[in-house]
Amino acid sequence: IQHPNIVQVFEIGEAGGLPYFTMEYVPGGTLADRVRDSLMAPREAAAVVEQVARGVAFAHDAGVVHRDLKPG
């Protein structure tokens, strides 16, 4: 699926008996990195939650079921 708030997975496969997947590169670090040393301002945190919610809703509407969401 393609959505501005979802990192795109390009390929899933197996090599040498080990599973792998390739995904879109997104610069800027992780949410875990962002909040490691200081909290976000409330408006910034709300904007991030909105982006995550929009991405998750889009995935659900497309029939994708995720196992978990992590800030890493």
Summary of the structure (lengths in Angstrom):
residues: 72
radius of gyration: 14.6
end to end distance: 20.7
largest distance: 46.6
contacts: 122
relative contact order: 0.21
helix: 35%
strand: 21%
